[in-house]
Amino acid sequence: RDIAKKLLGGTGEEHKDYWDDYVYPEKGMGTVFENMAECVNNSSGEVILSSSLSRVWSDGQKVTKISVENEDGNETEYSCDALINTIPLTYLASALDAGNSSIRIESAHDLKYRGLILINIVFKKSQIMPYDWVYLLDPVFKCNRFTEQKNMGGKMIPKDKTILCFELSANPGDTFWESDDELLFKVALSDIEKIDFFNESDIETFHISRMSEAYPMYDLNFNKQLENVIE
C-alpha cells in the first residue's frame, strides 16, 4: 500500500532504519578470520594459505578426499570425513568434475558472478564524512557507492588519515577490469568532482584491488540452475 501511494505521487510513509547501531570489529573484518584460524591451530588443525582447491573425490554419496594446489603448482591430497564449501559453486563444480568423472554439475557453470573493483583513496584528514557508506544512484556516477571504513573501526587507520573506498562494478575481461590503476583512480576522481564535500588536494595516494566473483548475478534462469546444482 505504501509503495502504491508513492508511485501515484503521494508522500507515503517514512520508514525507520533497519537498525540503530551494529557490532563491527575495531580492526576490521579480518579479525574474524584471524580468530577462526587461531581456533583451528589451537585445536591441532592446520590452516593452509596461498593454495586452491583443484580436485574433489566422492564415493557417490559423500566426499572422501580433496586435492589442493599450492603456488608452485604442486598438489597435496587430504582425506576427509566432511567438506564445508564457501567458494563459488563454479569452482566447486570444476573440482568435482576433475576428481570424479561420475559426478557432473553442468548447471554450476551457468551461474554467473559480477566482479568488483575497489578504488581505495587515502586522504590526509582524520575524517571525511560522518556516514559509513553512501550509495551513488545517479547515472552521472561510474561507481556504485563509497565507504569510509574508518567510521566502523577507528583502529584500522592512523588518526590523521582516512580512506574512502569507491566500488566500481566490472567483469574480468571488460574495459574497466583491464584498465590500469591510474585510469581507475581517475574514474573515482571524476565521481569525487560531482560531490560537494571533497577536496582533491587532501588526497595522498591510492590502491586498487579486484574481486572477480563479488556478487552472484540473478538472471531469469538462476533459480532453476541453482536447484539443479543443489540436487
Phi, psi and chi 1 to 4 in degrees:
 res  aa     phi    psi   chi1   chi2   chi3   chi4
   1 ARG       -  -41.5 -172.2  160.5   57.3 -119.1
   2 ASP   -65.1  -42.2 -179.1   56.0      -      -
   3 ILE   -63.2  -42.6  -66.9  172.8      -      -
   4 ALA   -60.0  -42.3      -      -      -      -
   5 LYS   -58.5  -45.2  -77.5 -177.7 -177.7  177.3
   6 LYS   -67.9  -38.3  -69.3  176.3 -179.7  175.1
   7 LEU   -63.5  -31.5  -72.9  173.2      -      -
   8 LEU   -89.1    7.0  -65.3  172.4      -      -
   9 GLY    97.2    2.6      -      -      -      -
  10 GLY   -80.2  170.3      -      -      -      -
  11 THR   -80.7  -30.4   56.2      -      -      -
  12 GLY    65.2 -159.8      -      -      -      -
  13 GLU  -108.4  150.6  -60.0  174.7   12.8      -
  14 GLU   -92.5  116.6  -75.1  -62.4  -37.7      -
  15 HIS   -85.7  138.5  -66.6  -77.7      -      -
  16 LYS   -73.8  161.6   64.3  174.3  -65.4 -175.4
  17 ASP   -59.5  153.3  -67.9  -22.9      -      -
  18 TYR   -68.6  -25.1  -66.7  116.2      -      -
  19 TRP  -149.9  158.0   63.4   83.7      -      -
  20 ASP   -96.8  -34.9  -65.8  -41.5      -      -
  21 ASP  -153.1  168.7   49.0   21.6      -      -
  22 TYR  -151.6  166.6   55.9   90.2      -      -
  23 VAL   -97.2  132.2  177.0      -      -      -
  24 TYR  -143.8  136.1 -167.2   85.6      -      -
  25 PRO   -59.9  133.8  -21.4   32.8      -      -
  26 GLU   -60.6  -31.1  -76.9 -171.8  -40.0      -
  27 LYS  -105.8   23.8  -66.6 -174.4  177.9 -179.5
  28 GLY    95.7  167.4      -      -      -      -
  29 MET   -64.0  -25.7 -160.3   62.8 -164.7      -
  30 GLY   -57.9  -24.8      -      -      -      -
  31 THR   -56.3  -38.8  -55.2      -      -      -
  32 VAL   -60.6  -46.4  174.1      -      -      -
  33 PHE   -74.1  -33.0  -50.6  113.7      -      -
  34 GLU   -63.8  -40.7  -70.4  166.6   -1.3      -
  35 ASN   -67.4  -37.2  -69.9  -13.8      -      -
  36 MET   -62.3  -45.1  -70.8  171.0   64.6      -
  37 ALA   -62.1  -38.7      -      -      -      -
  38 GLU   -63.5  -40.4 -175.4  178.3   -5.8      -
  39 CYS   -63.9  -40.5  -71.5      -      -      -
  40 VAL   -63.5  -47.6  170.4      -      -      -
  41 ASN   -64.0  -37.0  -69.2  -33.6      -      -
  42 ASN   -73.1  -13.9  -68.9  -19.3      -      -
  43 SER  -104.4   26.2  -58.5      -      -      -
  44 SER    65.5   22.6  -58.8      -      -      -
  45 GLY   -94.7 -178.9      -      -      -      -
  46 GLU  -137.8  132.8 -179.3 -176.1    4.3      -
  47 VAL  -103.0  120.8  177.7      -      -      -
  48 ILE  -105.0  118.2  -58.5  166.7      -      -
  49 LEU  -103.5  171.1  -57.8  176.1      -      -
  50 SER    50.9   41.6  -58.2      -      -      -
  51 SER  -140.4  161.5  -58.9      -      -      -
  52 SER  -135.5  151.5   59.4      -      -      -
  53 LEU   -73.2  126.5  178.6   68.4      -      -
  54 SER  -113.1  -34.5   55.7      -      -      -
  55 ARG  -144.2  146.5  -58.9  170.3 -171.5  -96.7
  56 VAL  -130.6  124.7  174.9      -      -      -
  57 TRP  -102.4  143.7  -82.8  -93.1      -      -
  58 SER  -138.6  151.0  166.3      -      -      -
  59 ASP   -93.1   12.2   61.2    9.4      -      -
  60 GLY    98.9  -19.5      -      -      -      -
  61 GLN  -118.5  -37.0  -64.0  -65.0  -39.7      -
  62 LYS  -151.1  160.9   64.2 -172.1  -64.7  -68.6
  63 VAL   -72.3  136.6  171.1      -      -      -
  64 THR  -110.2  -32.2   56.2      -      -      -
  65 LYS  -161.2  162.1   65.7  177.8  178.6  178.5
  66 ILE  -130.7  162.3   64.4  171.0      -      -
  67 SER  -123.7  133.7 -153.9      -      -      -
  68 VAL  -120.5  134.5  174.0      -      -      -
  69 GLU  -107.6  130.3 -176.3  176.6  -46.7      -
  70 ASN   -91.6 -175.4   64.3   16.3      -      -
  71 GLU   -61.7  -27.8  -70.1  179.1  -56.2      -
  72 ASP   -85.0   -1.3  -60.8  -34.8      -      -
  73 GLY    88.3    4.9      -      -      -      -
  74 ASN   -85.1  138.3  -60.7  -41.1      -      -
  75 GLU  -103.6  141.5  -75.6 -164.9    6.6      -
  76 THR  -127.3  134.6  -55.2      -      -      -
  77 GLU   -97.5  144.6  -68.3 -176.7    1.4      -
  78 TYR  -133.7  121.6  -62.3   91.3      -      -
  79 SER   -75.3  151.8   59.2      -      -      -
  80 CYS  -150.8  152.3   57.6      -      -      -
  81 ASP   -90.6  -24.8  -61.4  -45.9      -      -
  82 ALA  -154.8  155.0      -      -      -      -
  83 LEU  -132.5  125.6  176.9   67.8      -      -
  84 ILE  -105.3  122.8  -61.2  172.4      -      -
  85 ASN  -105.0  129.3  178.7   68.3      -      -
  86 THR  -126.8    1.1   62.6      -      -      -
  87 ILE   -86.2  163.6   63.8  175.9      -      -
  88 PRO   -53.9  142.0  -28.7   36.4      -      -
  89 LEU   -61.8  -25.9  -70.7  174.4      -      -
  90 THR   -63.2  -39.0   46.6      -      -      -
  91 TYR   -69.7  -39.9  -71.8  115.7      -      -
  92 LEU   -62.8  -42.3  178.2   64.8      -      -
  93 ALA   -61.8  -42.8      -      -      -      -
  94 SER   -63.0  -39.6  -64.0      -      -      -
  95 ALA   -68.5  -36.9      -      -      -      -
  96 LEU   -66.4  -43.6  -83.2  163.3      -      -
  97 ASP   -61.3  -39.1  -70.2  -13.1      -      -
  98 ALA   -71.9  -31.8      -      -      -      -
  99 GLY   -89.2  -26.7      -      -      -      -
 100 ASN  -151.8  110.5 -171.9  -29.4      -      -
 101 SER   -68.2  -13.5   59.5      -      -      -
 102 SER   -80.0   -9.5   67.3      -      -      -
 103 ILE  -113.1  123.7  -63.7  176.7      -      -
 104 ARG  -130.4  128.6  -74.4  -75.3 -179.7  -95.4
 105 ILE  -124.3   68.9  -49.1 -177.3      -      -
 106 GLU   -60.8  -37.1  -61.6  -62.6  -19.9      -
 107 SER   -61.4  -27.8  -65.7      -      -      -
 108 ALA   -63.3  -31.8      -      -      -      -
 109 HIS   -73.2  -13.7  -59.7  -71.5      -      -
 110 ASP   -88.0  -12.0  -64.4  -35.0      -      -
 111 LEU   -73.7  130.9  -63.8  174.5      -      -
 112 LYS  -115.2  155.5  -62.7  176.9  177.4   61.5
 113 TYR  -126.7  153.7  -65.6   85.7      -      -
 114 ARG  -105.1  128.9 -172.6   70.0  163.3  134.7
 115 GLY   -83.4  165.7      -      -      -      -
 116 LEU  -142.2  133.8 -163.4   65.0      -      -
 117 ILE  -105.3  127.8  -61.0  172.9      -      -
 118 LEU  -103.0  117.8  -57.1 -180.0      -      -
 119 ILE  -104.8   99.6  -51.8  167.9      -      -
 120 ASN   -92.6  120.3  -63.2  -79.8      -      -
 121 ILE  -115.7  124.0  -58.0  177.5      -      -
 122 VAL   -89.3  127.5 -179.6      -      -      -
 123 PHE  -111.2  143.5  -73.8   80.7      -      -
 124 LYS   -85.6   54.0  -63.7  175.5  -72.4 -173.7
 125 LYS  -142.9  153.7  -66.2 -170.3   69.3  174.9
 126 SER   -73.9  -28.0   59.8      -      -      -
 127 GLN  -160.7  144.2 -172.2 -177.3   41.7      -
 128 ILE  -100.0  -42.1  -63.6  -68.5      -      -
 129 MET  -148.6  162.8   60.1 -178.7 -175.7      -
 130 PRO   -85.9   -2.9   29.9  -34.2      -      -
 131 TYR   -96.5  155.6  -39.7  111.4      -      -
 132 ASP   -77.7  -44.0  -61.8  -22.6      -      -
 133 TRP  -149.6  156.8   55.1   77.1      -      -
 134 VAL  -134.9  127.3  173.3      -      -      -
 135 TYR   -84.7  137.2  -75.0   89.2      -      -
 136 LEU  -104.2   89.1  -58.7  174.1      -      -
 137 LEU   -89.7  -20.9  -56.2  179.1      -      -
 138 ASP   -70.4  137.6 -165.2  -65.6      -      -
 139 PRO   -63.8  -10.3   18.6  -30.6      -      -
 140 VAL   -71.9  -15.5  -59.1      -      -      -
 141 PHE   -92.0  143.2  -64.0  109.1      -      -
 142 LYS   -88.1  -35.4  -67.0  -70.7 -168.2  -62.1
 143 CYS   -85.3  157.3  -63.6      -      -      -
 144 ASN   -81.5  -42.2  -51.0  -32.2      -      -
 145 ARG  -165.6  169.1   68.9  173.4  177.6  175.0
 146 PHE  -134.7  151.3   60.8   91.7      -      -
 147 THR  -128.2  137.5  -52.7      -      -      -
 148 GLU  -105.9   91.3 -172.6  161.9    5.6      -
 149 GLN   -60.9  -27.9 -155.5   80.4    7.6      -
 150 LYS   -60.1  -28.2 -171.9  176.0 -175.8  179.6
 151 ASN   -68.5  -17.3  -67.2  -21.8      -      -
 152 MET   -90.5  -26.6  -58.6 -176.7 -162.8      -
 153 GLY  -159.6  104.9      -      -      -      -
 154 GLY   -69.3  -14.7      -      -      -      -
 155 LYS   -84.5   -0.3  -66.2 -175.8  178.3  179.8
 156 MET   -82.8  -22.9  -68.9 -172.4  -73.6      -
 157 ILE  -136.2  144.6  -58.8  169.6      -      -
 158 PRO   -52.3  150.4  -25.5   33.5      -      -
 159 LYS   -60.3  -32.7  -70.4 -176.7  178.3 -179.8
 160 ASP   -92.8    7.9   58.5  -16.6      -      -
 161 LYS  -135.6  161.9  -64.3 -179.8 -177.1  179.5
 162 THR  -148.2  165.6 -169.9      -      -      -
 163 ILE  -128.9  133.6  -67.8  177.1      -      -
 164 LEU  -106.3  129.8  -68.0 -175.1      -      -
 165 CYS  -106.7  113.9  177.9      -      -      -
 166 PHE   -94.8  131.3  -76.3   78.3      -      -
 167 GLU  -103.0  125.0  -59.2  178.6   14.4      -
 168 LEU  -124.0  117.9  178.2   65.3      -      -
 169 SER   -71.2  135.4  -68.0      -      -      -
 170 ALA  -164.9  154.5      -      -      -      -
 171 ASN  -115.8  147.5  -76.0  -23.5      -      -
 172 PRO   -51.1  127.2  -29.0   36.7      -      -
 173 GLY   101.2  -18.6      -      -      -      -
 174 ASP   -84.8  179.4   69.8   15.5      -      -
 175 THR   -61.1  -49.1  -58.1      -      -      -
 176 PHE   -63.5  -43.7  -80.6  138.2      -      -
 177 TRP   -60.2  -39.0 -167.6  -89.2      -      -
 178 GLU   -85.8   -6.5  -60.5  -60.0  -33.4      -
 179 SER   -69.4  151.0  -62.3      -      -      -
 180 ASP   -75.4  164.2   60.5   42.3      -      -
 181 ASP   -60.8  -37.1  -69.7   -2.5      -      -
 182 GLU   -63.0  -40.9 -168.9   68.2   36.8      -
 183 LEU   -66.7  -40.1  179.1   59.5      -      -
 184 LEU   -63.8  -37.7  -66.4  170.5      -      -
 185 PHE   -60.7  -40.4  173.8   54.9      -      -
 186 LYS   -67.5  -31.0  -70.3  178.7  179.9  177.7
 187 VAL   -61.9  -46.1  169.7      -      -      -
 188 ALA   -64.7  -38.8      -      -      -      -
 189 LEU   -62.3  -37.1  -74.0 -177.9      -      -
 190 SER   -65.3  -32.6   69.5      -      -      -
 191 ASP   -72.2  -40.2  -79.8   -5.6      -      -
 192 ILE   -58.7  -38.3  -73.7  176.1      -      -
 193 GLU   -61.8  -22.4  -69.3  172.3   -2.8      -
 194 LYS   -92.5    1.0  -57.4  177.8 -179.1   73.6
 195 ILE  -115.2  133.8  -56.3  171.3      -      -
 196 ASP   -67.7  -39.3  -68.8  -22.5      -      -
 197 PHE   -91.8   21.0   52.3   82.3      -      -
 198 PHE  -104.0  152.2  -73.1  111.6      -      -
 199 ASN  -132.9  111.9 -169.9  -23.3      -      -
 200 GLU   -61.3  -24.6  -74.5 -171.4   32.7      -
 201 SER   -66.1  -16.4   62.5      -      -      -
 202 ASP   -84.9   -4.7  -66.9  -34.4      -      -
 203 ILE   -77.6  133.2  -65.9  175.1      -      -
 204 GLU  -103.0  -49.0 -178.2  175.7  -80.0      -
 205 THR  -162.6 -176.7 -173.9      -      -      -
 206 PHE  -149.6  162.2   68.2   93.4      -      -
 207 HIS  -145.4  134.1  175.0   73.4      -      -
 208 ILE  -109.8  137.4  -51.7  -67.6      -      -
 209 SER  -137.2  152.5   57.2      -      -      -
 210 ARG  -125.1  138.6  -65.1  167.3  173.0   82.8
 211 MET  -124.2  115.2  -61.3 -173.6  -64.3      -
 212 SER   -75.6  -27.4   57.0      -      -      -
 213 GLU  -125.6   69.0  -68.7   94.0    5.1      -
 214 ALA   -80.1  -40.1      -      -      -      -
 215 TYR  -137.3  139.8  -62.3  107.2      -      -
 216 PRO   -71.2  145.9   24.4  -31.5      -      -
 217 MET   -99.5  126.3  -68.7  178.7   62.0      -
 218 TYR   -98.0   95.3  -57.4  111.7      -      -
 219 ASP   -98.0 -174.6   58.1   20.2      -      -
 220 LEU   -66.5  -23.7  -66.0  176.1      -      -
 221 ASN   -98.2    3.0  -63.0  -43.1      -      -
 222 PHE   -58.1  -50.9  176.3   81.7      -      -
 223 ASN   -59.0  -43.6  -78.1  -20.1      -      -
 224 LYS   -66.2  -43.2 -179.3   60.3  178.7  174.8
 225 GLN   -62.7  -41.6  -68.9  163.1  -12.4      -
 226 LEU   -66.9  -40.9 -172.8   60.6      -      -
 227 GLU   -60.8  -40.7  -74.1  171.8    7.8      -
 228 ASN   -63.2  -41.3  -69.3  -20.0      -      -
 229 VAL   -64.0  -47.8  172.7      -      -      -
 230 ILE   -64.3  -38.9  -67.1  173.2      -      -
 231 GLU   -63.0      - -176.0  179.7  -10.7      -
